[in-house]
Amino acid sequence: MDQIIEQFLHYLEYERHVSPGTIREYRRDLRQFREFLTPPDEKTMPVSQIDHHVVREYMNSMYDRRLERVYIARRLSSLRTFFKFCVREKYVSTNPAKLVSAPKIPKRVTQVLTPAELNAFLDNLGSSGEKSRRRRRQLTAHSEKDTRILLKRDRAILELLYASGLRVSEIVGLNLSNLDRPGQMVRVLGKGRKERVVPFGSKASAALEAYWPVRDQILARPLVEPDDQAVFLNHLGGRLTARSVRLLVKKYARLASVNWDLHPHSLRHAFATHLLADGADLRAIQELLGHVSLSTTQRYTQASIRQLMEVYDKAHPHA
């Protein structure tokens, strides 16, 4: 079982070009399934003996543990993909996970910030930090001077996330060679190693230009092996991580004293929703986001429809 799992993960990485984060999720899901197949002091059930009854028992065990339905659905999806690979490699003749129904997950319409809310948040990044200096010291381990310097980097990250709709993994993976500064374009290698070119606006461009001297300053005195190709650096001189970007987005939301569940994907979602609300073609948004399927992009229309209904309810005399 372990050997087949490793073959599957190798296939995902080198043939499907799946992202490292997704591979980690597959590995975790399949190891948990393998543990379920391994009773105490016994050998793991061979893959060839697994049928839909076994998969359904595994699903029931997760229901008994009261796991959230979204996690159960994801693990079943992992099993379906794994057994599809096993069928291809002729370890099994049929996909047992396909015969098991996935739990129904209620559709949620993501709360999307309005353009006015997001513009005010981005425009007031610095001022909200000055007003909350004491709280800022508690939220960061850097000195006050470091915090002021890194504010320019953080503004550039947030402006670029909103201006281009990049995934957090894509923005931390940017190299200098990916940026066309005069043309205000960025070349991105997205999921499945699919390359796309995305424009960004004047505010993101201005924020990036203000960040370059900060970047030079960090590289002048690095505290670790510097990554001189990375666009966004941490205060030590290494490439910034996705986790760090998530934390800084949360930090500025707290400093601004807003009750938003803000994270990097919120800015990507706002990018798409605001383009759609202003009349952008759904196919064009699909290309900008790097979605393979148009159905993935169409999820962003739900928020736009909700916002239109709110306007209707407030403005129409017979609403």
N, C-alpha and C positions, 0 to 999 in steps of 0.2 A: 504493500500500500504506500509506504513512504517513498519508494522508488518511483512509483507511478505519479505520485503527487509532484515530486521534483521534476519529472519529465514534463508534466503539465505546466508547471511554473516556468520552466525553460522555454516551452512553446509560447507561452504568453509574452515573455520578455523579448525573444529573438525573432519570432514569426509574426506575432500580433502587435508587437511594440507597445504593450500595455505599460502604463505609468508605474513607477516603483510603489507608490502608495496603494494602487489597486492590487498589485501583486501581493503586498503585505496583507491586505484584507482577504484575498483568496487563500493565502497560506494559513492565516488564523482560522478561517471558516472550515477549511479541510482538516486541519489538525483537531479541531473540536469534534468533527464528524468521525474522524479516526478513533478518538478517545471513546466516543459512544459505541463504536464497533468492537472495542477491546474490553471484554469483561475482566474483572480482577483475576490475575494468575492464569489468563488464557491468551491465546494468540488472536490477532486481529482477523476479523472475518475477511476472506479474500474478496476482491472486487467482483469476481465472476459470480459470487453467490448473493450479491446485493440486488434485491428486487424492490418494487415500489412499496411493499409492506414494510421493509426495513426503513426506507426513507420516511414513510408515514409515521412509524414509531418514533423516529428521531424528531420529527415535527411535533408530535404529541408531547415528547419530553420537554421541548422548549415552551410549549403552551403551559405545561405543568409548572415550569419554573417562572411563569408569568413574565416572560420576556416580551418586549414591545413587538407589535406585529411588523413594524418596518424592519427590525433586525431579523425576524424569522423569515420574512420575504427575501431579504438579501442573502441569507444563508441558503435558502432553497435555490435562488438564482445561481449562486456559486456552484451548487451541486449539479444543476442542469448543465452549466458550461463545462464542468469537470467530466461528467459522464458523456457529454457530446464528444469530448476529446477521446474518451475511452472507447466509444463506438468507432471513431475514426481510426484508432490504433488497434481495433479488434480485440480489446481486452474484454468487452461485453458486446452482446448482439443488439441490445436495445437500451434506450436511456430511461432508467427507472424513475428518475426525478421528474420527467415530463408527465408522468401519470398521477402526480400528486398536485393537488390544487394549492395555489398560493393564498395566503390570508388576504382578505379584502382590507385595503388601507384607505381610510377616508381622504379624499382629495383636499389639500390645503391650499388656499390662495395666499401666496407669500405677501407679507406687508412690504410695500415698496415706498420709499421716501419720495416726496414730490420734488421736482427740480428746485423749487424755492428752498425747501428744507435742506437739501443736499448742498446747494450753493452756499447757503448761510453757514452750514457746518464747515465746509472747506475754507471759506473766506475768513472764518474766525478761529482757525486752528491756533494761531499764535496768541491771540488775545485771550482765548479761553484758558490757555496754559498759564498766562501771566496772572489771571484772576485766581487761579487755583494752585499757586506755587507750592503751598504746604502739601496739598494732596499729591501734587506731581512728584515731590521728593519721596513720598511713600510708594509711588507706583513705579519708580525707576531706581536702578542701582547706580546709575551714572551720576557724576557731579553736575552742579547747576550749569557749568560752562558746557559740558558735553551735551546736556539736554538741549540747550539753545542751539548748538551746532547741528545736532541730529534732527531738530525740528524741520530744517530745510530738506533733509533727506526724506523725512516722513511725509512732508507735504508733497514732494515729488511722487512718492509711491501712491499716495491716496488720489492725487490728481490724475495720475496715469491709469490707475485701476478704473476710475470712473470714465475717463476720456476714451479708453480703448476697449474696456470690457474684458481684459485679460484675466485668466485664471491666476490664482495666487502662485501656483507652481510655475506658470509661464513667466510671471514678473520677476520671481527670484532667479529664474534661469536665464534672464536676459544678459547678453554680452554686449560690449561696446559695438561690435560689428553688426549687431542686429538693429541698431538705431540709425535712421537717416535724419539727423538733426535739422538740416536746412529744409528738407521736404516734409518734416513732421510725420514720419512713417516709422513703424516698427515691424520687423519681420519676426514671426513667432513660429516656433516648432511646437505644435500642440499635441493632443492625444493621438496615438497611432502614428506619431512622427509626421503628422500632416502639417505642411508649412502654409502659412497665410500671411498676408501683409495687411496691417491695420493702421489707419491714420489716427492722429491725436491732435487736439486743439491747441489754441494759443495759451490757455491757462496751464495746461500740462507742460507745454514747451517752456514757458517762463519759469515754472517750478523746477524743471530739469536744469535749466541754465543757472539757476541760483544754487542748485545742488552740486554742480561740478567742482567749484572751489573747495567745498566740504569734502568731497571724495578725494581730491588731491591732498588735502590736509591729513586725512586718515591714512592714505598710502605713504605719506612722507615719514610717518612714525608708526609702522604697524607693530602690533604686539603678538601677532601670529604670522604664519606663512601667508603673505598677501595674495589675494586673487585679483590681479591687475586687469583681468578681462571682464569681471563681473560689473554690471552697472550699479547694483545696489550692494553696499558693504555694511557690515556691522561695525561697531566702534573699535573693534580689534584689527580690522583690515581684511577679514574673511568674507566670503559670500554670505549674504543675509539668507536666513532660512524661512520657509513657509510659516513655521510656528511663530517666529518673531514678528512676521507681518500680521498674523492673526492677533497677536497680543497688542501690537501697537494700534491696530484699529479699535480694539476694545478699550485701550487706554484713552484715546482721544474722545471716544464716546462718553466715557465716565467724566473726563475733564470738562466736557461741554455740558454736563448735567442733563443729558437727554435720555429718555427712557426707550432707547432703541436697542433691539438685539442686533447690533451692527457687527458685521464680519466681512471679510474681503468679497465673498460671493454676493453680499448685499449690493456692493457697488457694481458688480458685473450685471446683476439682475436689473438695477436701476438704469444702467447704460442701455440695455435692450428695451426695457419698458418705455423709457423716455423717447428713444428713437421711434418706436412703434407708434407712440401717442402723437408724435409730430409728423406722421405720415410715411415713415420709411418702409420700404418693401420688405416683407418677411424673408424673402430669399436673400436679400442683401444682408439683413441682420444675421441670418444663418451663416453666411460666409464670414462676417466679422467675428462672430463668436466661435467659429471653428466647429460647428455641429455637423456631424455626418448626416443625421436625419432631420428633416424639417419638423417632424412631430416633437422633437426635443425643443426646438425653438418656439413652437406653438404654445408651450406651457406659459410663456411670458405674456401671452394675450389675455390670460385669465385675470391678471392684476389690472391690465388696462381696462377690461370690461367692467371690473368691479369699480374702478375709479370713475368711469363714465356713468355708471348707475348711481353712484353717490351724488355726482353733479346733477343728474336728472332729478333725483329725489329732492334735492335742495332747491332747484331752480324751476321745475315745471309746475305750473299752477294746479294741475290735476294729478300730480304724482301721489 
